[in-house]
């Protein structure tokens, strides 16, 4: 790794508290822009323009990179320039004015409120693992946390008496919890010791062996619970975050509200949900309105 990226790595690890996979991806992304532009020093890198960043993303797009990858690369570059600006090396963020290349054709699986209710209540078993799963799913729907942040939570991050939790992540945030989420978390905390082998385990959500639950473990859980709830959609952990955003918009939230609730640094990311909501709403309107499919004539 180039010496000029070592400070950025420390910034990601110590200040942003980014996960190891995120750190590796961000470093790889900014190094890719470095090679693309032929930079050889920080001062050159600091002179990058929005056109350069856009050209780099277009090259990656032409190479067949997925929209999700392009979004991550843009986020990596934007984060790097925030770091350079804080260090006094750069005077601005060239990635900030580059539009997010979000997918236009691949709409994520979004649950209706009825489907979400079924997912959150399934299964009706009373064993400890079902109790844990209900608490996890309810917490995700209450907060919109990403799975990485969910699995990183410790018991000490919960403040149930005051109805919120602390999420460190890239930026420490205090997230409110509605009463049902508080109740399900209380029930799980009460029963959690039965899963532990080490009473000092700090992880909030643990697997059947008593260790911290992994992202892969949660992926299997949500697939299993979706089947038990009779949900046919191919949902992923991100589906809960997407669904929460759409449901909030349905209830009158603004993109600015979503930015605050879901923790987006870039307001354009939250605005994409509003665009997705409009597309979804118009699709439902066309299907449901009795006269929407008819052609008019004078």
C-alpha positions as CSV (number, residue, x, y, z in Angstrom):
1,X,0.0,0.0,0.0
2,X,1.3,3.5,-0.9
3,X,2.5,5.5,2.0
4,X,0.1,8.3,1.2
5,X,-2.8,6.0,1.9
6,X,-1.6,4.9,5.4
7,X,-3.1,8.0,7.0
8,X,-6.4,7.4,5.3
9,X,-6.4,3.8,6.6
10,X,-5.9,5.1,10.1
11,X,-8.7,7.6,9.6
12,X,-11.0,4.8,8.5
13,X,-10.1,2.5,11.4
14,X,-9.8,5.0,14.2
15,X,-12.2,7.8,13.4
16,X,-14.8,6.1,11.1
17,X,-14.6,2.7,12.9
18,X,-15.1,1.1,9.6
19,X,-15.3,-2.7,9.3
20,X,-12.2,-4.5,7.9
21,X,-13.9,-5.3,4.6
22,X,-14.9,-1.7,4.2
23,X,-11.4,-0.4,4.9
24,X,-10.0,-2.8,2.3
25,X,-12.6,-1.8,-0.3
26,X,-12.1,1.9,0.2
27,X,-8.3,1.7,0.0
28,X,-8.7,-0.4,-3.2
29,X,-11.1,2.1,-4.7
30,X,-9.0,5.2,-4.1
31,X,-5.9,3.4,-5.3
32,X,-7.8,2.6,-8.5
33,X,-8.5,6.3,-9.1
34,X,-4.9,7.0,-8.4
35,X,-3.8,4.6,-11.2
36,X,-6.5,5.8,-13.6
37,X,-5.3,9.4,-13.2
38,X,-1.6,8.6,-13.1
39,X,-1.1,10.5,-9.9
40,X,2.2,10.1,-8.1
41,X,1.8,12.4,-5.0
42,X,-0.9,13.6,-2.6
43,X,-0.7,17.1,-4.1
44,X,-1.6,15.7,-7.5
45,X,-4.4,13.6,-6.0
46,X,-5.8,16.7,-4.2
47,X,-6.2,18.4,-7.6
48,X,-8.7,15.9,-8.9
49,X,-11.8,17.3,-10.5
50,X,-15.5,16.1,-10.7
51,X,-14.9,15.4,-14.4
52,X,-12.0,13.0,-13.5
53,X,-14.1,11.2,-10.9
54,X,-17.0,10.9,-13.4
55,X,-14.7,9.6,-16.1
56,X,-13.3,7.0,-13.7
57,X,-16.8,5.8,-12.8
58,X,-17.8,5.7,-16.5
59,X,-14.7,3.5,-17.2
60,X,-15.7,1.1,-14.5
61,X,-19.3,1.1,-15.8
62,X,-18.0,0.3,-19.3
63,X,-16.0,-2.6,-17.8
64,X,-19.3,-4.1,-16.5
65,X,-19.1,-3.1,-12.9
66,X,-22.4,-3.3,-11.0
67,X,-24.2,-0.1,-10.0
68,X,-23.7,-1.1,-6.3
69,X,-20.0,-1.3,-6.9
70,X,-20.0,2.1,-8.6
71,X,-21.9,3.6,-5.7
72,X,-19.3,2.2,-3.3
73,X,-16.4,3.6,-5.3
74,X,-18.0,7.0,-5.4
75,X,-18.5,6.8,-1.6
76,X,-14.8,5.7,-1.1
77,X,-13.5,8.7,-3.1
78,X,-15.9,11.1,-1.3
79,X,-14.7,9.8,2.0
80,X,-11.0,10.1,1.0
81,X,-11.5,13.7,0.0
82,X,-13.2,14.5,3.2
83,X,-10.1,13.1,4.9
84,X,-7.8,15.2,2.6
85,X,-9.8,18.3,3.3
86,X,-9.6,17.8,7.1
87,X,-5.8,17.4,6.7
88,X,-5.6,20.6,4.7
89,X,-4.4,18.8,1.6
90,X,-7.5,19.3,-0.5
91,X,-9.8,22.3,-0.8
92,X,-13.0,20.5,-1.8
93,X,-14.6,17.1,-2.5
94,X,-14.8,16.4,-6.3
95,X,-17.0,13.4,-5.8
96,X,-19.7,15.4,-4.1
97,X,-21.1,16.8,-7.3
98,X,-20.9,13.5,-9.2
99,X,-24.4,11.9,-9.3
100,X,-24.8,8.6,-7.6
101,X,-24.9,5.9,-10.3
102,X,-27.7,4.0,-8.6
103,X,-29.4,1.1,-10.5
104,X,-32.4,2.1,-12.5
105,X,-33.5,-1.4,-13.6
106,X,-32.9,-3.5,-10.5
107,X,-35.4,-2.4,-7.9
108,X,-34.6,-4.1,-4.5
109,X,-37.2,-6.4,-3.0
110,X,-39.5,-4.3,-0.8
111,X,-42.0,-5.7,1.6
112,X,-45.5,-4.4,2.0
113,X,-46.5,-3.4,5.5
114,X,-48.6,-6.7,5.7
115,X,-45.6,-8.7,4.6
116,X,-43.4,-6.9,7.2
117,X,-45.9,-7.7,9.9
118,X,-45.8,-11.4,9.0
119,X,-42.0,-11.4,8.9
120,X,-41.7,-9.7,12.3
121,X,-44.1,-12.1,14.0
122,X,-42.8,-15.3,12.4
123,X,-42.2,-17.8,13.8
124,X,-44.5,-18.2,16.7
125,X,-42.2,-20.6,18.5
126,X,-41.1,-19.7,22.0
127,X,-37.5,-21.1,21.9
128,X,-34.5,-18.8,22.6
129,X,-33.4,-18.6,18.9
130,X,-36.8,-17.5,17.7
131,X,-36.8,-14.9,20.5
132,X,-33.4,-13.6,19.3
133,X,-34.5,-13.5,15.7
134,X,-37.7,-11.6,16.4
135,X,-35.7,-9.0,18.4
136,X,-33.1,-8.7,15.6
137,X,-35.7,-8.2,12.9
138,X,-37.7,-5.7,15.0
139,X,-34.6,-3.7,15.8
140,X,-33.6,-3.6,12.1
141,X,-37.0,-2.4,11.1
142,X,-37.1,0.2,13.9
143,X,-33.7,1.7,13.0
144,X,-32.8,0.9,9.4
145,X,-29.4,-0.3,10.6
146,X,-27.2,-2.1,8.1
147,X,-26.3,-5.7,9.0
148,X,-22.7,-4.8,9.7
149,X,-23.8,-2.3,12.3
150,X,-26.3,-4.8,13.7
151,X,-23.8,-7.6,14.2
152,X,-21.3,-5.1,15.8
153,X,-23.8,-4.1,18.5
154,X,-22.9,-4.9,22.1
155,X,-25.2,-5.3,25.0
156,X,-23.9,-2.0,26.5
157,X,-25.2,-0.2,23.4
158,X,-28.7,-0.7,24.5
159,X,-30.5,1.9,26.6
160,X,-33.9,0.4,26.8
161,X,-35.1,2.4,29.8
162,X,-34.8,5.5,27.7
163,X,-35.9,3.8,24.5
164,X,-32.8,4.1,22.3
165,X,-29.6,2.4,21.3
166,X,-26.1,3.7,20.4
167,X,-24.6,2.7,17.1
168,X,-20.9,3.4,16.6
169,X,-20.4,2.6,13.0
170,X,-18.7,5.3,10.9
171,X,-20.4,8.0,13.0
172,X,-21.8,7.4,16.5
173,X,-25.6,7.8,16.5
174,X,-28.3,7.5,19.0
175,X,-31.3,5.8,17.4
176,X,-34.8,5.8,18.9
177,X,-36.7,2.5,19.4
178,X,-40.5,2.1,19.4
179,X,-42.1,0.3,22.2
180,X,-42.6,-3.1,20.5
181,X,-38.9,-3.2,19.6
182,X,-38.0,-2.3,23.2
183,X,-40.3,-5.1,24.5
184,X,-38.8,-7.8,22.2
185,X,-35.3,-6.7,23.0
186,X,-36.1,-6.9,26.8
187,X,-37.4,-10.4,26.3
188,X,-34.3,-11.5,24.4
189,X,-31.9,-9.9,26.9
190,X,-33.6,-11.8,29.7
191,X,-33.1,-15.1,27.9
192,X,-29.7,-14.4,26.2
193,X,-27.6,-15.9,29.0
194,X,-28.9,-19.4,28.0
195,X,-27.0,-19.0,24.7
196,X,-23.7,-18.0,26.2
197,X,-20.6,-20.1,27.0
198,X,-18.7,-17.1,28.2
199,X,-20.7,-14.9,30.5
200,X,-18.5,-11.9,29.6
201,X,-19.4,-12.0,25.9
202,X,-20.1,-8.4,24.9
203,X,-22.0,-9.1,21.7
204,X,-25.7,-8.3,21.7
205,X,-26.7,-10.9,19.2
206,X,-25.0,-14.3,19.5
207,X,-25.2,-17.6,17.6
208,X,-26.1,-21.0,19.0
209,X,-22.5,-21.5,20.1
210,X,-22.5,-18.3,22.1
211,X,-20.2,-16.2,19.8
212,X,-21.0,-13.0,18.0
213,X,-23.4,-13.5,15.1
214,X,-21.9,-12.9,11.7
215,X,-23.4,-11.3,8.6
216,X,-23.5,-14.6,6.9
217,X,-25.4,-16.1,9.9
218,X,-27.9,-13.3,9.8
219,X,-28.3,-13.8,6.0
220,X,-29.4,-17.4,6.6
221,X,-31.7,-16.3,9.4
222,X,-33.7,-13.8,7.3
223,X,-34.1,-16.3,4.5
224,X,-35.4,-18.9,6.9
225,X,-37.8,-16.5,8.6
226,X,-39.1,-15.2,5.3
227,X,-39.9,-18.8,4.2
228,X,-41.7,-19.4,7.5
229,X,-43.7,-16.2,7.0
230,X,-44.8,-17.3,3.6
231,X,-43.0,-14.5,1.8
232,X,-42.2,-15.4,-1.8
233,X,-40.0,-12.4,-2.5
234,X,-36.2,-12.9,-2.6
235,X,-35.4,-10.7,0.3
236,X,-32.0,-9.8,1.7
237,X,-31.0,-8.0,4.9
238,X,-31.0,-4.8,2.9
239,X,-34.7,-5.4,2.1
240,X,-35.6,-4.3,5.6
241,X,-33.7,-1.1,5.2
242,X,-35.3,-0.4,1.8
243,X,-38.8,-1.3,3.1
244,X,-38.4,1.0,6.1
245,X,-37.5,3.9,3.8
246,X,-40.5,3.3,1.6
247,X,-42.9,2.9,4.5
248,X,-41.6,6.1,6.0
249,X,-42.2,7.9,2.7
250,X,-45.7,6.5,2.6
251,X,-46.4,8.0,5.9
252,X,-45.2,11.5,4.9
253,X,-41.4,11.4,5.6
254,X,-39.2,13.6,3.5
255,X,-35.8,12.7,1.9
256,X,-34.2,14.9,4.6
257,X,-36.0,12.7,7.3
258,X,-34.6,9.6,5.7
259,X,-31.1,11.1,5.6
260,X,-31.2,11.6,9.3
261,X,-33.0,8.3,10.2
262,X,-30.9,6.1,8.0
263,X,-27.6,7.9,8.6
264,X,-26.7,9.0,5.1
265,X,-24.0,11.6,4.8
266,X,-24.9,12.3,1.2
267,X,-28.4,13.7,0.7
268,X,-28.7,12.3,-2.8
269,X,-28.7,8.8,-1.5
270,X,-31.9,9.5,0.5
271,X,-33.4,11.3,-2.5
272,X,-33.1,8.1,-4.6
273,X,-35.6,6.4,-2.2
274,X,-38.1,9.2,-3.0
275,X,-37.5,8.5,-6.7
276,X,-38.0,4.7,-6.1
277,X,-41.1,5.5,-4.1
278,X,-42.6,7.5,-6.9
279,X,-41.9,4.7,-9.4
280,X,-43.4,2.1,-7.1
281,X,-46.5,4.3,-6.3
282,X,-47.1,5.0,-10.0
283,X,-46.8,1.3,-10.8
284,X,-49.4,0.4,-8.1
285,X,-51.7,3.2,-9.3
286,X,-51.6,1.9,-12.9
287,X,-52.4,-1.6,-11.7
288,X,-55.1,-0.7,-9.1
289,X,-57.0,2.1,-10.5
290,X,-60.0,0.8,-12.5
291,X,-59.6,3.4,-15.3
292,X,-55.8,3.7,-15.4
293,X,-55.4,1.2,-18.3
294,X,-58.1,2.6,-20.5
295,X,-57.5,4.8,-23.5
296,X,-59.5,8.0,-23.7
297,X,-61.1,9.5,-26.8
298,X,-63.0,12.6,-27.6
